[in-house]
Structures are given as C-alpha cells and as structure tokens.
Amino acid sequence: MKTFPKLMKAEAIKILGNYGPTAFLVGIFPVMAAAFIGFWMLFVLLSADARQTMVEEPVQWTDVMVGMWNIPNNIFGRAFLLAFVALQFGGEYQWNTWKNLVPRSERVPLILAKFLVVGIIIVVAFILTSIITGVGMGLVSAISHAPYGPELSGDVLSEFAEDYLLQAATAFVGTVIGSGYAMIAAMLTRSILGSLITSYVIATAEGLSVLAFLLVAFFLKNVEILRLYRYTPTYNLFNAVEWINSNAPTTLRDWDDNIVASDSLTFSLIVLFVWVFALISLTAIAFQRQDITN
C-alpha cells in the first residue's frame, strides 16, 4: 500500500503531466492576469487621461491581491474550475484508470489525495494570479506616477496576511465543495462531460436556491424556511468573502426587504467546514463501496 505522500505525489504528476487541459483550465488565470497588466500598461503609456485617472483614483496593492480570490466564486471562475475537477474525477472513469489500478484498500486515501492535490493546484494558480496582478498594478501605478499604498507597516502586513489567508482558505473550501459535486457526478455518469454538466447544474442550482427558499417562505408566510438558506455553501462563501472584503456580513432579506439573517464569519466557517467534511466523507464511502470493475 502506498503512503499518503506518495499518493499525493502520484496524483500531482498525473494531473500536471496532462499539461494541456491543466494549463487551459487553471493556468488561464495567471496568464489572463499577465495579459491584463500588459494591456493596462500600454493603455496608461498611450493615454494621459488614463494616467490622470490612476492618480485621482489610486488602487491599493492589498485590495488588488486579496480581490483576485473572488474569481473562484464567480460564474466565470467556477465554470473553468468545475471543468478542471470534472476532468480529474470523470476522466478516471472514462479512461478506466481506476478500474485497472486501484485496489480497494487504497480507495479512501486515493480520493483524499486527489481532493487535496486538486485544491492545492488551484490555490497555487491563484497565488500566482494575485502576485502577478499585485506587482503588475504597482508597475502601472509607477508609470502613471500614482500612489500605490498602503505603505508597509506591521499593522498593514498583519491585516493583509489575515485577509489573504482567509480568502485563500475560502477559495480552497469552495474548490473542495465543487470537487465533491464533481466526484459524485462522476460516480453517477462515469464520464467527463457528465461530471461537468451534472456538477455545474448542482452548483448553479445550489447557488440559486435562495429563490426557491424565498418563494416557499413567501407562500407559506414562514420566514424560518428562508433562514434555512443560511446553511448552504453559497451563502456562507459569500458571507465569508464579504466579511474579508468589507468587514461586514452578507444580509439575508425577506420579501418585504426585512433582514432575517446576518451571520458572523465564525458561523460561516463552521458551516463550510461541515459541508467539506460531509462531502469528502460521502464521496469516500461511496467510492469505497462502488464497483469500478465494470
């Protein structure tokens, strides 16, 4: 039986070795960041108005670098990342990799290793994206003779590190949850396309479920039904991001625009942890019991 580090190494080699899809679906983010910086540098070099705008409305490196972590939770970022995780999980079935190589005794460690490696690869990609954007906007500001604060200090670095790590952790959790959807879909469909479509439908439906909760609560005149939305991953991901970006909660409102929920960052982190634990446990147990020889 392979040790867990060896399983992780094998998964990393396999995923990164398939460099075409990995570069397109995950590497696209730092590449697009570099392209954006290149375009913006050219723009400020050629436009006095753009340089003046940078001076009048300067950006801050803390906001730029932390803000890049919002991408995994928007529609564009989620589509690419779900395609990536669907390729990793659905591909194992479609290409019969697990059928030929996976002994039952290694199934749970293998699925845990795959979850972890997929999440780490995505997090590294966004670390690169945030660094490229942060440094690049510094160059754009320098070209424009615009300030690029805040100035370095112990308090600034401490606050930035806390926000950055929380944002990265939130993105990682969102990736693991999406991976859970993709793995469940892969076990049901045994194909990459089936895993992608099913996981995207699940993720989208879960994100839009607030409408269903709102309608049911409205017709039954029971606001407690609407409050159940507080336990979905989407609500808590957005609430965590809002706390990090604005130091304020996301408010859940009823049909009369009354605030019915306003939760703490701690609440959302606990709910997200429960979702991650539940999804990983469910997929590990189901994978352990599944017949993958047919």
C-alpha positions as CSV (number, residue, x, y, z in Angstrom):
1,M,0.0,0.0,0.0
2,K,1.3,3.4,-1.0
3,T,1.9,6.0,1.7
4,F,-0.3,9.1,1.6
5,P,2.5,11.5,0.5
6,K,3.3,9.0,-2.4
7,L,-0.3,9.0,-3.4
8,M,-0.3,12.8,-3.5
9,K,2.9,12.9,-5.5
10,A,1.5,10.4,-8.0
11,E,-1.7,12.5,-8.3
12,A,0.3,15.7,-8.8
13,I,2.5,14.1,-11.5
14,K,-0.6,12.7,-13.3
15,I,-2.5,16.0,-13.2
16,L,0.4,18.2,-14.1
17,G,1.6,15.7,-16.7
18,N,-1.7,16.3,-18.5
19,Y,-0.4,19.8,-19.1
20,G,-2.7,20.9,-22.0
21,P,-6.1,20.8,-20.1
22,T,-4.4,21.9,-16.8
23,A,-2.8,24.9,-18.4
24,F,-6.0,25.9,-20.2
25,L,-8.4,25.4,-17.3
26,V,-6.2,26.5,-14.4
27,G,-3.2,28.2,-15.9
28,I,-5.5,30.6,-17.8
29,F,-5.9,32.7,-14.7
30,P,-2.3,33.8,-14.2
31,V,-1.9,34.1,-18.0
32,M,-5.0,36.4,-18.2
33,A,-3.7,38.4,-15.3
34,A,-0.4,39.0,-17.1
35,A,-2.3,39.9,-20.3
36,F,-4.5,42.3,-18.5
37,I,-1.5,44.0,-16.9
38,G,0.3,44.2,-20.2
39,F,-2.8,45.8,-21.8
40,W,-3.2,48.3,-18.9
41,M,0.5,49.3,-19.0
42,L,0.2,50.0,-22.7
43,F,-3.0,51.9,-22.1
44,V,-1.6,54.2,-19.5
45,L,1.5,54.8,-21.6
46,L,-0.6,56.0,-24.5
47,S,-3.3,57.8,-22.6
48,A,-2.8,60.9,-20.4
49,D,-6.4,60.6,-19.2
50,A,-5.7,57.1,-18.0
51,R,-2.7,58.2,-16.1
52,Q,-4.7,61.1,-14.6
53,T,-7.4,58.6,-13.5
54,M,-4.8,56.4,-11.8
55,V,-3.6,59.5,-9.9
56,E,-7.1,60.6,-8.9
57,E,-8.3,57.1,-8.1
58,P,-5.3,55.1,-7.0
59,V,-5.6,51.4,-6.3
60,Q,-4.1,49.7,-3.3
61,W,-2.0,46.6,-3.5
62,T,-3.8,45.0,-0.6
63,D,-7.2,45.3,-2.4
64,V,-5.8,44.1,-5.7
65,M,-4.1,41.0,-4.3
66,V,-7.0,39.9,-2.0
67,G,-9.6,40.8,-4.7
68,M,-8.2,38.1,-7.1
69,W,-9.5,35.5,-4.7
70,N,-13.1,36.5,-5.6
71,I,-12.7,34.9,-9.0
72,P,-13.2,31.2,-8.0
73,N,-16.6,32.1,-6.6
74,N,-18.0,34.0,-9.6
75,I,-19.7,32.3,-12.6
76,F,-16.7,32.6,-14.9
77,G,-14.2,31.2,-12.5
78,R,-16.5,28.5,-11.3
79,A,-17.1,27.2,-14.8
80,F,-13.4,26.8,-15.5
81,L,-12.6,25.2,-12.2
82,L,-15.5,22.8,-12.3
83,A,-14.4,21.8,-15.8
84,F,-10.9,21.1,-14.3
85,V,-12.2,19.0,-11.4
86,A,-14.7,17.2,-13.7
87,L,-11.7,16.2,-15.9
88,Q,-9.8,14.8,-13.0
89,F,-12.6,12.8,-11.5
90,G,-14.7,11.9,-14.6
91,G,-11.6,11.1,-16.6
92,E,-10.6,8.3,-14.2
93,Y,-13.9,6.5,-15.1
94,Q,-13.9,7.4,-18.8
95,W,-10.3,6.2,-19.3
96,N,-10.7,3.2,-16.9
97,T,-7.8,4.3,-14.8
98,W,-9.3,3.3,-11.5
99,K,-10.6,0.1,-12.9
100,N,-7.1,-1.1,-13.8
101,L,-5.0,0.4,-10.9
102,V,-7.0,0.9,-7.7
103,P,-7.1,-1.8,-5.1
104,R,-10.0,-1.5,-2.7
105,S,-7.6,-0.9,0.3
106,E,-6.3,2.3,-1.2
107,R,-9.5,3.9,-2.3
108,V,-10.1,6.2,0.6
109,P,-6.5,7.6,0.8
110,L,-6.6,7.9,-3.0
111,I,-9.7,10.0,-3.1
112,L,-8.5,12.2,-0.2
113,A,-5.2,12.7,-2.0
114,K,-7.0,13.7,-5.2
115,F,-9.2,16.2,-3.4
116,L,-6.1,17.7,-1.7
117,V,-3.9,17.9,-4.8
118,V,-6.7,19.4,-7.0
119,G,-7.3,22.0,-4.3
120,I,-3.6,22.8,-3.9
121,I,-3.1,23.2,-7.7
122,I,-6.0,25.7,-7.9
123,V,-4.8,27.6,-4.8
124,V,-1.2,27.9,-6.3
125,A,-2.7,29.2,-9.6
126,F,-4.5,31.9,-7.8
127,I,-1.5,32.8,-5.6
128,L,0.4,33.4,-8.9
129,T,-2.5,35.3,-10.2
130,S,-2.6,37.6,-7.2
131,I,1.2,38.1,-7.2
132,I,1.2,38.9,-11.0
133,T,-1.6,41.4,-10.6
134,G,-0.3,43.0,-7.4
135,V,3.2,43.5,-8.9
136,G,1.8,44.5,-12.3
137,M,-0.5,47.2,-10.9
138,G,2.5,48.5,-9.0
139,L,4.3,49.0,-12.3
140,V,1.1,50.6,-13.8
141,S,1.0,53.0,-10.9
142,A,4.7,53.8,-11.2
143,I,4.2,54.6,-14.9
144,S,1.3,56.8,-14.0
145,H,3.2,58.5,-11.2
146,A,0.3,57.4,-9.0
147,P,0.5,56.3,-5.3
148,Y,0.3,52.6,-4.7
149,G,-0.4,52.2,-1.0
150,P,-0.8,51.4,1.7
151,E,2.8,51.9,3.0
152,L,4.3,48.8,4.5
153,S,4.0,48.5,8.3
154,G,3.5,45.8,10.8
155,D,-0.3,46.5,11.2
156,V,-0.8,46.6,7.4
157,L,1.1,43.4,6.8
158,S,-0.7,41.7,9.7
159,E,-4.2,42.7,8.4
160,F,-3.3,41.8,4.9
161,A,-1.9,38.4,5.8
162,E,-5.1,37.6,7.8
163,D,-7.4,38.7,4.9
164,Y,-5.3,36.9,2.3
165,L,-5.1,33.6,4.2
166,L,-8.9,33.7,4.9
167,Q,-9.7,34.5,1.3
168,A,-7.3,31.7,0.1
169,A,-8.9,29.3,2.6
170,T,-12.4,30.2,1.4
171,A,-11.4,29.6,-2.2
172,F,-9.9,26.3,-1.2
173,V,-13.0,25.3,0.6
174,G,-15.1,26.3,-2.4
175,T,-12.9,24.2,-4.6
176,V,-13.3,21.2,-2.4
177,I,-17.0,21.5,-2.3
178,G,-17.1,21.8,-6.1
179,S,-14.8,18.8,-6.3
180,G,-17.3,16.9,-4.1
181,Y,-20.1,17.7,-6.6
182,A,-17.9,16.7,-9.5
183,M,-16.9,13.4,-7.8
184,I,-20.5,12.5,-7.0
185,A,-21.4,13.3,-10.6
186,A,-18.5,11.3,-11.9
187,M,-19.6,8.2,-9.9
188,L,-23.1,8.6,-11.4
189,T,-22.2,9.3,-15.0
190,R,-18.8,7.8,-15.4
191,S,-17.7,10.4,-17.9
192,I,-16.0,13.8,-18.0
193,L,-18.9,15.6,-19.8
194,G,-21.5,14.0,-17.5
195,S,-19.5,15.0,-14.4
196,L,-19.0,18.6,-15.7
197,I,-22.7,19.1,-16.7
198,T,-24.1,17.5,-13.5
199,S,-21.7,19.2,-11.1
200,Y,-22.3,22.6,-12.8
201,V,-26.1,22.1,-12.6
202,I,-25.8,21.1,-8.9
203,A,-23.5,24.1,-8.1
204,T,-25.7,26.5,-10.0
205,A,-29.0,25.2,-8.5
206,E,-27.5,25.4,-5.1
207,G,-26.4,29.0,-5.7
208,L,-29.9,30.0,-7.0
209,S,-31.7,28.0,-4.3
210,V,-32.3,31.3,-2.4
211,L,-35.1,32.0,-4.9
212,A,-36.8,28.6,-4.1
213,F,-36.4,29.3,-0.3
214,L,-37.8,32.8,-0.8
215,L,-40.8,31.6,-2.8
216,V,-41.7,28.8,-0.5
217,A,-41.3,31.0,2.6
218,F,-43.5,33.7,0.9
219,F,-46.4,31.4,0.0
220,L,-46.3,29.7,3.4
221,K,-45.7,33.0,5.2
222,N,-42.9,31.3,7.2
223,V,-39.6,33.2,7.4
224,E,-37.9,30.3,9.1
225,I,-37.9,28.4,5.8
226,L,-35.9,31.3,4.2
227,R,-33.4,31.1,7.1
228,L,-32.6,27.6,6.0
229,Y,-30.7,29.1,3.1
230,R,-28.1,30.2,5.7
231,Y,-26.8,26.6,5.7
232,T,-25.9,26.4,2.0
233,P,-22.3,26.7,0.8
234,T,-23.0,29.6,-1.5
235,Y,-24.5,31.8,1.3
236,N,-21.6,31.1,3.6
237,L,-18.9,31.5,0.9
238,F,-20.3,35.0,0.1
239,N,-20.7,35.8,3.7
240,A,-17.1,34.9,4.4
241,V,-15.9,36.9,1.4
242,E,-18.0,39.9,2.5
243,W,-16.5,39.8,5.9
244,I,-13.0,39.7,4.5
245,N,-13.6,42.5,1.9
246,S,-15.9,44.8,3.9
247,N,-15.7,43.6,7.5
248,A,-19.4,43.3,7.4
249,P,-21.8,40.3,6.9
250,T,-24.0,39.5,4.0
251,T,-27.6,40.2,4.9
252,L,-30.4,37.8,4.0
253,R,-33.7,39.7,3.4
254,D,-37.3,38.5,3.1
255,W,-39.9,39.6,0.6
256,D,-40.6,42.8,2.5
257,D,-36.9,43.6,2.5
258,N,-36.6,42.9,6.2
259,I,-33.2,41.5,7.4
260,V,-33.8,37.9,8.6
261,A,-30.2,36.8,8.9
262,S,-26.9,38.4,9.4
263,D,-24.2,35.9,10.4
264,S,-20.7,36.1,11.8
265,L,-17.6,34.9,10.0
266,T,-17.2,32.2,12.5
267,F,-20.7,30.8,11.8
268,S,-19.9,30.6,8.0
269,L,-16.5,29.0,8.6
270,I,-18.1,26.3,10.7
271,V,-20.9,25.6,8.2
272,L,-18.3,25.4,5.4
273,F,-16.2,23.0,7.4
274,V,-19.2,20.8,8.0
275,W,-20.0,20.8,4.2
276,V,-16.4,19.9,3.3
277,F,-16.3,17.1,5.9
278,A,-19.7,15.7,4.8
279,L,-18.9,15.8,1.1
280,I,-15.5,14.2,1.4
281,S,-16.9,11.6,3.7
282,L,-19.8,10.8,1.4
283,T,-17.7,10.5,-1.7
284,A,-15.0,8.4,0.1
285,I,-17.6,6.0,1.5
286,A,-19.5,5.7,-1.8
287,F,-16.2,5.3,-3.7
288,Q,-15.1,2.6,-1.3
289,R,-18.3,0.6,-1.9
290,Q,-18.6,1.3,-5.7
291,D,-18.0,-1.5,-8.2
292,I,-15.4,0.1,-10.6
293,T,-14.5,-3.1,-12.4
294,N,-17.5,-2.9,-14.8
